[in-house]
Amino acid sequence: MSATPTVTLTPRATRAAKRGRPWFFADDLEQTDAADGDVVQVRSDRSQAMAIGLYAERARIRLRICGGAPPRSATAFEDFLRARLRASISRREALRGPRAGVRLVHAEADGIPGLVVDQYADCAVVQISAAAVEAHRDAIVAALVDELAPRSLVARHDIAVRELEGLGQDVELLHGERQERVEIEEHGVVHGVHPFDGHKTGFYLDQRDTRLAVQRIASGRRVVDLFSYQGGFSLAALSGGATSAIAIDQSASALERASAAASANGFEGLEIRRANAFEALRELRAAGEAFDLVIVDPPPFAKSKREIAGGKRGYRDLNRHALRVLAPDGLLLSCSCSHHVTPPMFEDLLRQAAAGLRFRVMLRQRLLAGADHPACLSLPESEYLKSCLLQRVDLDP
Ligand code: SAH
């Protein structure tokens, strides 16, 4: 008998686990002697030991499977975590560098549900969202300090999902010295990252590949960047030769940071506007303005199943307004980060947004999050970020 608590799956859940599904709900579990926040041995309906799992009694997702051989002790689990961390970091070797911003651990995709680790130059940021992982936080911090020797290690635990696991929300320095701002370099552009108060863990690392795509198509274009945050896309566009960029966001501090970054990079042609993106688009159209590249990267409009209908309406309206400010041959880069809105649903919404316009809309490219944010094929929910690059084509001008 092992000392580890066990969770036994139902026959149906056993089959799903064998196909690689990592998430299980209350009615997937036949029996358990686990307590909230335990690391457990996951057993099949025939009581065969299958994997290591994380158990959370109050959360909707009761059990998250890590894979691996079931551990015999807490120390064995910490050795397992350390090995997973090392492997995950080494998979990102090609993306790493002294000034790089890169996600080192992407939860389920790297076999550590409930753990995200991002590195911004010499600053590492952790985000733990599982009680079973939180219980081994000191071991994770020690492993990261050994592997990365960071100048600072910050916990960004100001995320609501922690409450589901009975964990408090806070932001704290776990190791080293406090750095309010760190610089990273991406595709030749320097971005300022604020690990303590920036969005997410400080920066939208998941749009790295899409910013590169923007840099490559921006030459000679007039750009409007809606939901710009710190102007990530505007800066990429200006570095790629855009003639001008208007960054629009509701956050004054994000826009100030966009301006500062443009100056630091020596880019001219950035204009910032604090506004509601929906209203700003209407005003641009009313003023008869047209753009060669429009970027819309809103926050998730559908954060839960209940919000799907309203969220869909939001995407449809927003994209319709955005298509209407395109100049002939203009490009629209449209992004969605709601995992409840799947890629086919999103494309259908774009199709509806484009219906009845007096020009054709072509789909030029589909884009996903970068290689350091891989989606787990057996967990469709992990494919949250998708973008489409559309083009206005006037067949009969
Ligand atoms: N494109 C950015 C990330 C955008 S995040 C990048 O690559 O870094 C979404 C942004 O939308 C946030 O900065 C938030 O302040 C802003 N936002 C949310 N709702 C808004 C609205 N109705 N109008 C304008 N900005 C909004």
Residues whose N, C-alpha, C, O or C-beta is under 5 A from the ligand:
A	BS01	SAH	Y204 Q207 F227 S228 Y229 Q230 G232 F233 I248 D249 Q250 S251 A254 A275 N276 A277 D297 P298 P299
